[in-house]
Amino acid sequence: MQPVAVVLAKDLLPKYFSDKQNEIAFNEYEAGGKLIPWRIVANFSGVDMLDLNYEQLMPYVQPEGKAFTVIPGDFVTTDDGTGIVHTASVFGADDFRVCNENGISSILVKDEASNTTPLVDKRGRFVKEVIDYANEFVKEDYLTAEEKEAEKIKQGRDKYLSVDERIAIQLKKKNKAFKVERYEHSYPHCWRTDKPVLYYPLDSWFIKTTACKERLISLNKTINWKPESTGTGRFGNWLENLVDWNLSRSRFWGIPLPIWTSEDRNEQICVGSVEELKKHLATAEKAGIKNSFKTEGEQFDLHRPYVDDIVLVSATGKKMFRESDLIDVWFDSGAMPYAQWHFPFENLEEFEKSFPADFIAEGVDQTRGWFFTLHAIAVMLFDSVAFKNVVSNGLVLDKNGNKMSKRLGNAVDPFETINKFGPDATRWYLISNAQPWDNLKFNSDGITEVQRKFFGTLYNTYSFFTLYANIDGFSYKEAEITVSERPEIDQWILSELNSLIGFVDECYADYEPTKATRAIQEFVDEHLSNWYVRLCRRRFWKGDFSQDKIAAYQTLYRCLEVISQLMAPVAPFFAEQLFNDLNRVTNRHKVASVHLSDFPVMDSSLIDKNLEERMELAQKVSSMVLALRKKVNIRVRQPLSKIMIPVLEAGMKDKLLAVKELILAEVNVKEMDFIVDTTGILVKKVKPNFKVLGKKAGPLMKVLSDEILAMSQTDIAKFEAEGKFSLSPQGQHFEIVSEDVEVISEDIPGWQVNSEGKLTVALDVTLTESLKEEGIARELVNRIQNIRKDKGFEVTDKITVKIKDNGLITNSVKNNFNYICNEVLADSFSLVSDLDDNDGILIDVDDQIQVLTSINKITHGS
């Protein structure tokens, strides 16, 4: 056998030839052997091959002009293949570009109408000149199962072989194939059938957008893009690499190009309006051209194919026929700002008032579609933007992150979803879960969470308000109590409310609805419900309609009223119901709908950032103490004696003292102590954050880690106070900051310790008999209140209570008697030695105590 010369990229040599094969002598090779001997004959650069000619592999059609010549291509890599590719100028954008740049001719033939066409027709079949495969589909995907079966019989084989496979066999037989392997090309496929889409070179009409490229770029920078990266990145890059706008399309039906051309193509006219077309028709009729174009009254049907029947006449008397192509449908979309007003023929004032648009929104895939056509037409016609703000929407994916598709069966029916969860919860979930321009992994469980955590919490807060407001007859008729005269808890929530108003207003104005909804949700859940209402319950329970109670009603009402207005753009139906339910009683707003009310205006005089910081500190300390309770499984209703907080920053003690009573009441602890020197009390350790420190320390990570672990209590205290600490392992300086390490506090005997950043809380978890008795009393109150609720008693109903004494609760009841009676509204409360089982209810006070209880409502006159 004769040796074969192979041209191969050097980087790819090991992929095809091993060193073992290099050791085999050529004369030792036997035909059919798997190990093929090889030698490197020469090395040369790719540029040395340029302009070399090579033999045509399949010489069905001979091109006219330069062909089968080595040319450079910037899209060719050495990642796969051989580093050398064959180009076909009419079957790919990159191929077409490099062939044109290097003067390579296209291989074309004449069709039945004498038009030039590639070797594959528009049906996806080889033309007759490709004799071995004439009229065969180039891709087997285009054949039906029946057609494949017929082709198999025609080929005389046990199975159908595609054109690709038979070409590979043909090249192998002629010793023209170096290696045959399956390769999946990343070309487009039909979104309905998944069949490959073939591209063809066609003559097209273009708009010379490159002539105004710089102005397009300049005006784009004035648009508020959401996200900004789409405007500066995706869209900005598109404009930076702008090519002329391919305007025409080959379709059967649609909006036609309004261009008529003479048969010799020497004369053309572009018709600008229906009136102008009528004039041309009249001129054609005078020239003896009879048009059979049908009109319906005075209305022309200007769609193709009907408009193709119109024949006009040129200035020199030649017949003119319409160019067969249509206008790209995106031109219609881009012309929307003008077409909606029938501009420039009428409605000039309306157009001027509405242009440019304040806001548009579409999918990010419209970068080269609607966004571009709107922008391009506006810049070319008016030297203006078409839109001031744009939200570039992301995609709604399934919960696994896959694109939804009816065909794949993972599409969510929006109507079923809305019917099940309601439009407000669905919309709130979509907007609060991810910014509109980010892709969203849709999961209906998330809507359920929104219903529970946000709408459920808001509804329960409103229900709490109405329960007591209806009892007291509150209708906001009392004089407005000056905020400065209200308790600090009211001042705090109104400060947070006005901060929220300002933030949400800014978010909406800046097209940031996700930030707005999250802020509203956090306010309702963390501040209004779980803090303000919970801490103020007793103010609403009070029997007298005092100024303090009125202040509580006015404050909570204002919060609910504002929330309904802030949430209205996203949850219009819930907001409408909440607003009207409030306003129907008070008539504070002279409007019929929340959507007709004025948007809330932030009152900066009510914002107290120091107060907000103090309350945030109280919330944080409370959360840390409650976490310690949960850790050791001590219920909140069980009082504890003390919490201890190290004060490491100036001013922290004063802030904590201001909210001390609030914290103690919230976490059910008797005392709060502050310590300045933690030596001998709290023991702390520093744990390195290897993920962060590893990038800084590199090979010194182990040494640096050892020095961090060896930091003394004094070092740690200094680090916590200053937020940084310097270490120098092996003479190399490192500055350790908070993100580099985690400070951990060790528990003290009888105490539990919790640290977050610079804040440390120690909780005394020792239970004395007195504390246990009080805990039992609180549990007993809770069980009695539950029975009241189950029996349907009103919150103001007085009751009598009898409990069969078993000795386990005796001291608890006696030592906390007044507290229990006041909490459950008991006119009489007695421990009895005997109680009829039929009259009593057996309740679990805790895991070890059960008591038989009789509870009755005191009726009028009894």
N, C-alpha and C positions, 0 to 999 in steps of 0.2 A: 504493500500500500504506500501511496505517496504522502509525504507530510503535508499538512495544511497550515497556511499562515493565518494567525488570528491577531486582530488588533484589539487590545483590551486596556482599560484604565488600570494603572499600576496598583491603585488602592484595592481593586477588586480581584487581583490575581489569586490571593489565598482562597477566595470563594469558590473558584473553579478548578484550581490546580494545587495539589499538595506537594510538599517537599519530597515525599516518598516516590511520587511519580517522576520527579526530576532525576531520580537515580537510575531509572530504567533506560536501557539502550534502545534506540529506535528499531534496530534489527531483531530485538528480542520480542517485540510486540506481535501478538497474534490477533487476527480479526475477531471482533466481538469481545475482546478483553475489556474489563471495567477500568483497569488502571492504564491510562494513556500516557505514554512518555511525552515530555515537553522540554523545551529549552527556550531561554530568552535570547532572541536573535538580535534585537536592537531596542534602545530606549530613545524616545523623542517626545517633545512637547506637543500638545494638541494643536498649537498654532502652526506647527510644521506640516500638519495634514491639510490645512486650509487650501481650498481650490483644487484638491486632488479629485479626479473623476473615478467613479466606480460603476460596475455593471448593473444594469436594471435587473432586479430579481424576478419580476413577473412582467415580461414585455408584451402585454396585451395592447397597449396604446402608447404611441410615441409622442412625446410633447414637442411643441414648437418652441425653440429657444433653449436657454441654459437649464440644465437639469442634471441630477445624479452627480452632484458636486458636494464636497465636504464644506460645510459652513458652520460658523459659531452660533450657539444658542445659550442665552443666560439662564434658561430653565432646566438645563441638563445637569445632573449631579452624578456623583460616584457613590450614592447611597445604595443603589441597587442596579440591576441590569449589567451593562458592560461599560457604561460611561459614554456610549454612542447610541443615538436614536435615529430612526428614519422619520423624516417629516413629510406631511401631506398638507400642502398649503390650504386646501379647501375644507379640511376637516378639523380645524382647531384654531383658536385665537392666537396662541403662541406660535404655532407652525406658520400661520398666515403672515404674522408680523415678521418673523425672521426670514421667511422666503422673500417677502417684498423687499426687506432691507438689503438682501443679497442678490436680487435680480433673478430668483429662481422661478421658472415658468410653472404654471399649474397644468395638471393633466386633465384635459377636458375633451368632451365629445359633443356632437350635434344631436339634439333630440329630433322627434318627428316634425316639430315646428321650426327646425333649423336654429333653435336657441342652444347656446353652449350650456353644458351641464356636467357635473362631476360624474365619476364612475358609479356612483350610487344615486338612484333617483329619489324623488321626494316621498316615495312609498317605503323606502328603506331596502330596495332591491338593487342588485348589480345590474348595470345596463348590458345590452346584448353584446357589446364589444368585449366584455370579460367572458369569453366563450366558455370557459370551464364552469362558471358559476352564474351564467346569464339568468336573470329574472329570479334569482334566489335571494331570500332575506339575508342581510349581513349579520343579523342577530337572531339566534334561535328563539329568543323571547317573543318575537313577533308571530311565531307559528302556533297554531292551535294543536291540540293533541292529535286530532285527525290528520292535519297536514303533516305532522311529524311522522305519523305512521305511514302515510303515503310516500313520503320522502325516503323512509327506511327501505320500503319495498323497491323503490326506484333505484336506490343505491345498491341493492342486493346484499344488505348487511343484516346482522342479527339485531343491531341497534342503530338508531339515527345518529349520524355524525354531523355536527354543525359545520358551517362554512369555515369557522376558525380552525377546527380540528383537521378538516381536509386540506386546508392551506398549509398547516404545519406538516402534515404527512407529505404533501407534494414537495415542500422545500427540503425535507429530510431525504426524500428519495433522490433529489437532484444534488444532494450534498451541499445545500446552501443554508442549512440551519445549524448554528453553533450550539444552541441549547433551546429546548422547548419546555415551557413551564406555564402553569396557570397564573394569571396575574389579574387582580381585580382593579380596574380603573375607577377613579373617583369622579366619573362624569355624571351629569344630572339624570334623574329618572322621573318618569311621570308620577305625579303625586296621587293619581287615582289607581293606576294599574301597576306601578312599580317597574314598568318597562323602560329600557334605556331610551334617552332622547338624543337624536342625531342632529348635528348642526350643519348647515349648508351656507355657502357664500351667496349672498343676494345683493343686487343693487338696491340702495336705499336712499331716502331723502334725509338730509341732516339740517339741524339748526346750528349755526356756527357759534356755539356758546363759548368756545375758547377765546373769542374776541372780547368778551367781557369778564374773563376769568378773575382778574384782579379785583373788580368791583364786587363780584359774587363773594369772594373771600372776605373782602373788607366789610360788607354789610352783614355777612353771617356772624361776624364777631360782635354785632350789636344785639343779637338775639339771645334771650335767656333760655338756654337749653337745659332740660332736665332728663338725664343727668348731663352735666357740663361735658363729660367725656365724649358723649355722642356728637355734640356740636364741634368740639375742638379736635376730637379724634376721628371717629368713623365718618361723619359728614365733612369735617374739615379736611381730612385726608382725601376724600372723594373729590372735593373742589380743587385741592392742590394738584391732583393728578387728572384733572378734568380733560375729557375728550369731547368732540362735538356730539350733540344730542341726536341720536338716531331716531328720527321722528316717525318713519313709516313702518307699516306692518302689512303682511300678506294674509288677509282674512277674507271670508266670503261676505260677512255682514258687519256693519259698523259705520263710524263717522268717516267720511271720505276725505282724502286730500282735495282741497278745492282748486286743483290745478288742471288746466286743460292744455294739451300740447298738440301741435300740428303733426301730421304723419311724418313729415321730414324732420321733425324735432327742432326746427329752426325758430319756431315761434311758440310762446307760452303766455298764458294769463293766469293770475291767481285771483279768484273771486272772493271779495271780502264781506258780502252780505247777501241776503235773499233779494233785496231790492236791486242790487247790482247784477245778480244772476238773471232776474227778470229782464233787465235791460239787454243783457247779452242774448237772451232767448229771442227778444224782439228783433234784435239785429240779425240773428241767424235766420229768423223767419223771413225777413225782408230779402235775405240773400238766397231764399229758396230752399232752406233746410227745414224740413218738417220734423219736429220733435214729437214723438208719441209719449213723452213723459207725462205721467198722470199726476194730477193735483187733486187734493180734496178740499174744495172751496178755494180759499186763498192760501192754504197751508201746503207747502211742499214736503214730501217725505224725502229728506236729504240723506237717508242712509243708503249705503251700498246694499244690494245691487241696483236699486231703482234709479239712483242718480247716474249710473253708468249709461243710461239710455239717452242722456242729454248730449247732443252734438252742437258745438258752438262754431263760430266762424272767426278767423283771425283778421287782423287789419288789412291783410293782403288778399282776403277772400278764401283762404284755405280752411278746410274742415279741421276742427280741433276736438280731440277726444280726451276724456278725463283720464288722468293717471290712475292706474288700477289699484294702487295701494291705499290703505286706510291710515288714519292718524293714530298714533299710539294712544291707548285709552288714558294713559297718565297725563296726556296733554289736556284731556277733558277735566280731569281732577284738578290739575294745576290752574285751569282757567276758571275754577269755581267762584273765586271772589268777584269775578266780573260777570260770568254767565248768570249767576243767581239774580242779578239786577238788570240783565239784558243790556249791560254796558258795552259799547258807548252810545247805544241808540236811544236809551231812556234811563230814567231814575238816576240822574247824575248826582243829585244831592244825597240820596240814600247811599249810593256807592261811596261817596267821599266820607260820609259819617262812619261807615262800617269798615273802611280799609285804612291801614292794615288790621288784620284780626288781632285781638288781644291774646288769644290762646287757641292752640290746636293740640290734638293728641292722636297718636297713631302708633302702630307697632314699630319697633326698631328696624324691622325689615324694610320700612318705607324710606330709608336713607336715600336710595337711588330712585324711589318712586315719587310718592306724593310730596315729601319734604323738598326734594330737588325741583320738581316741576313748579310747585308753588313759588319757590325762591327764584328760580331762573326766569319765569315769566314776569314776576314783579320787578326784578332788577332790570330786565331788558326793556320793559314797557314804561316803568315809572321811576326807575332808579331808587327803588324802595324795597324794604322787606315786605313779605306777605303776611307775616305773623311775628308778634313781639315775644311770645312765650310758647314753648312747645314741650309737651311731655312725651317722651319716646317710650311707649309701653313695652314691657317685657312680655314673656309668654306665661300662660297658666299651664303648668305641667301636671302630670299625675303625681301621686304621693311618692313615687320612686324616682321622680326627676325625668321621666320620659315624656316626650311630646304626645299630647292627647290625639287620638285618632279613632273615628268610628270603625274603621277597618280593623284596627288592632283590638277594639273592644275596651279601651281604657278611657274613653271620653265620658265626661260627667255631663248629664243632662241639666242645663241651668234651670229649666222650668221645674223639674222635679226637686232640685235643690232649694229653690225659692219657696216652693209649696211646702216643703218639709221644715225649713228653718226660718223662713221669712226673708224679705229683701234686706231689711236693716242689718240683721245679724250676718247675713252673707256678705253684704257690702263692707261692713265693719271689719270682718275677718280678712277679706281680700286686701283692704287698704292698710290695716294696722299690722298685718303679718309681714308684709314686704313692701318696699317702695315700689311705686307703679312701674318704674323702669327696670326693676330686677325681676328675674324669673321667679315664679311662685310655685312651690310644690303644694298642690291643692290636696287637702285632707279634710274631709267633712268633720272629723273629730275636732279639728280646730274651731269650726263654727260652734260646735257644742260647748267648747271651752269659753268662747266669746259670750255665748248666751248665759253661761253660768257666772263667769267671773266679772263681766262688765254689765250686761243688761240685767242679770239677776241681782247683782249687788246694788245697782242703781234703783231697780224696782223695790227692793227690800228697804232701801233708805227712804224712798218716797212713801212706802207703806208705813214705816215707823213714824214719819212726820205726820201723815194724815190721821193715824190712830189717835195721837195725842192732841193734834190740832182740832180734830172734830170734838173730842171730849171737852176741850177748853173753849171751843167756839172761836178759835183764832182765825181771823180773815184779813189780817194786815190793816185793820182800821185804826189801830193804836198809833200814836205819834212815833215817828222813826227815832229810835234811841241812837244817839250819837255813838259812833264806833269807839271813840276814846273812852266812853263811859261803860262799855261792855267788858266782860271778863277777858283776860288775856287769850284764852282759848278761842274766843270769837274773833278777836283781833288777828290771831294767827291764821285761822282758816280763811278770813277775808283777805289777808295779805297774800296767802297762797292763791286764792281765787283770782285776784287781780294780776298777779304774776302770770297765772295761767292764761288769762284773757290776752295779755300782751304777747305772750309766746305763741298762742294759737293763731292770733291775728297775723303775726309775722309769718308763721308757717303757711297759712292759707294764701297770703299775699305773694309768697315766694314759691308757690306750687309744691309745698312739702306736706301733703295730707297725712303721710305716715307718721311724721313727727308730731303732728297735731293730735291725731287719734290716740297715739301712745301716751301723750301728756294728759289728755282728758281721762283716759282709762286709769292712769296712775293716780291722778287726783281723786277720782271717785273711789277707787279701791283702797289705796294706802292712806290718803289724808282724810277724806270725808267720811267714809264708812268705818274703816278699821281704826280710826283714831278719834276724829271729832265726835261722831255720833256715839261711839262706845264710851268715850270719856264723859260725855254730856248726858247720858241716859237719865241720871238721877235728877237733872235739872228739868227734864220733861215730865218725870214721875211726880214731882212735887205737887201737893194739893193746891197751894195758893197760886193765883195768877199774878205773880210778882214781876217786877221789872227784869229780874234775871231770867225768868222763864220767857217773857216776851222777847228779850234780846236773843235767847236761844232760838225761838221760833223765827224771828226775822232773819237771823243769820243763816239758819238751815234753808229757809225758803229762798233766800237770795242765791244760795249755792245751787239749789235745784233749778231755779229759774234760769240762771246763767248757763248751767250745763246743758239745758234743753236748747238754748240758742247756739252754743258752741258746737254741739254735735249735729245740729240740723242739716248742714251740708252733706253729711255722710250717712246719717240715720234719720231721714226726713219723717218717717211715720211715727217712730217711737218718740222723737222729739216733739212732734205735733201733739201727740196725746198727752205727754207730760206737761208741755207748756199750757195747753188748753185746760187740763185738769186743775192746774195751779191758778191760772188767770181767771177761770170761770167763777171762782170764789172771791178773789181779791179785786179783779177788774183793774189791775195796775197798768195794763197795756190796752190801749183802745184800738186793738187790731184783732182780726178774726183768726189769725194764724201766726205761728212762730216764724214762718217764712216771710211774713209781712212786717215783723218787728225789726227794730234797728239792732244791728249787731252790737254786742256789749263793747263798751269803751273802758279801757284800763284806767283806774283811778290811782295814779302813782302816789298820792298822799296816804293811801291805805296800805302801801307796801312797806313792810319793816323787815329788811333783810337780816338784821340781828335777831329778831324774833324768830324768823324762819330757820336760822342756823341753830338757835337754842332748841327749837322744837324738833329739828332734824336730829340733834344730839340726843334728845330725850327718846325719840323713836329708835335710834340706833342702840342706845344702852338697854332699852326695854327689850328689843329684839334679841340682844346678846344674853340677857338674863333669862328670858323665856326659853332660849335654846339650851341653856344650862339646866333648867328645870326638866326639859324634855329628855336631856341626856341621862339624868338620874331618875327619871320617871316620877317626878313629884308634880302633882296637878297644881294648876294656877290657884284653885280655890283653897289650897293649903298654904296658910301664911308662913313666911320664913322671917328670920330675925334681922339679917343684915346683908348689905352688899358693900363692897369695898372697891374704890376706884383710885388708882394712882393718877395724880395730877402732874403731868410732865410739861404742859405748855402754859404760858402766861394767859390768864383770862379763862382757862377751862373751868376752874373751880367756880368762878362767878356764874358762868353759863349753866353749870350743873345745879348750883344752888337755886337758880331761878326756876328750874323745872323739877326740883327735887321731889316735892310732894306729888307731882303728877306721875313721875316715874315710879315712886313707891306704891301709889295706888294701882298703877297699871300692872306691876309685876307682883303685887301682894307681898311686899316686904316691909318690915317695921322701920329699919334705919338705913342710912347711907353715910358711910365714912369715907374721908378723903385722905390719902397718904402721899407725901412728897418724896420720902426716901423709902424705896421698896426693898432695900438691902435687908436680908434675913426674913423677908415676908414673901416676896414673889421671886421665883427662880425662872429665868427665861433662857431659851436656847435659840440659836440662829441656824436655820437649815438652808443650805445653798440651793438656788434654783438652777439646776444643771443645764436646763434647756437654754436659759438666757446667758448664764455665765460661761458656758462652753464656747460660745462665739467670741467672747472677750478674752478668755484665758488661754484657749487653745491647748498646747501641750503642758501648760502650767496649771491646768485645771485641778489635778489631784493635790498639788501643793497648796494652791489657793483655797481649795475646799477644806483642807486640814486646818489652815489658819482661821477660816471663818468659824469652824466648829470649836476652835480653841478660844474664841472671844470671851472675855470676862464679863461679869454682870455690869461692871462700870463701862466697859466698851459698848455693851448692848444698850445701856441707858443713854450714852452719848449719841449712839447711832439713831435711837428713837427720837431724841430731842432735835438733832440736826438734820436727820434724813439722809446722812451719808457717813462713810467711814473709810479711811485709807489703810490699805495693806500693801506690803512690798515683799512678796515671796521671791527669793533668789534675786533680790535687787531690782525687780521690775515692779513699777508702781501701778496699783489698781485702786480706783475709787468705787467703793461698793455703795449702790443706791437701793431704794426700797424694792424695785422690781427684781433685783439680783438675788434676794433672799426672802425667807419667811421667818418671822419671829414667833416662836411658840412659847406659851407660858405653861409651866408644870403645875399640876394641882397641889394645893396645900391640904394636909390632913383635915378632914371635916369641911373642906371648901371645894368648890368647882371654879375653874378659871377659864376665861374666854378672851381672846385677843383678836382685834381687827385693826390693822394699821397701827396707829399710835394710841388707840384706845384699848384699855384692858379692864375687865370687870371680874371681880371675885365674889362668889355667892356662898354664904354660909348655909350649908344644907343640913345642919344639925337640928333635929326636931325635939323640942321640949314638950312636956305634957300639956302645958298651956297652949302651945301652938297646935298640937294635935287636936285638942278640944275645939279650938276655934275653927280648925279645918273641917271637923265633923259638922259643926254648926253651919258652915257655909254650904257643905254638901247637902245637908238637910233642907236648907232654904231652897236650893236648886231643885230638889225633888218635889217639894211642896209647890213651887211655882209651876213645874211641869204638870202637876195634877190639876192646878187651877186652870191651866190652858186646856188640858184634855177635857175638863168638865164644862168648858165654854164660859167661864166666869169673865166678867169685864175686869179691866185692870184696876178699876176703882172699887170693886166689890170687897166688902169686909167678910172675914171668915172666922170660924171657930175650928180649933185643931185639938185633937186628942191623939196621943201616942202611947201605945202599950210599952211601958218601961221594961227594958231588959237589962238594965245596969250598965250597958255599954255606952249609952248616950246621956246618962243622968247628969254627970258633971258638965258635959258640953252644953246641954240645954240650960242648966241653972246659971252657969257662968257667962252665958251669951244670950240670956233670955230676951232682953230688950231689943237687941240687934235682930234676933229671929222674928219677933212679933212685928217690928217696924217694916222689915223687908217683905213679909208675906201678907201684910195688912190683917193681922190676927187680933181680934178683940179679946179672945181668950185662947190660951195655949196651956194645955195641961198634960202631965205624964200620969197615966192611970195604970193600975195594977191589972186590970182586966178589960178586954175589948172584944166584942162579938166579931168573929171572923167575917160574918156576912155584912157588917157595917164598915169594915176596915179594908184598906188597900195595903198589901205587903210591898214595901219599897226597899231597894238596896241603897243604903247610905254610902257604903263603899264596898270593897271586895270582901270584907269580913263582917259587916254589920247589916242586919235586916231588921226592920221594925214594922209593926202593924199600925196603920195610920187611918184616922177618920177625919175628913175635912168637909165642912158644910158652909154654905153661903148664908150670911145673915140677911134675911129678907126684911122688907119694910114692916115695921111694927113688931118685930120679934125681939 
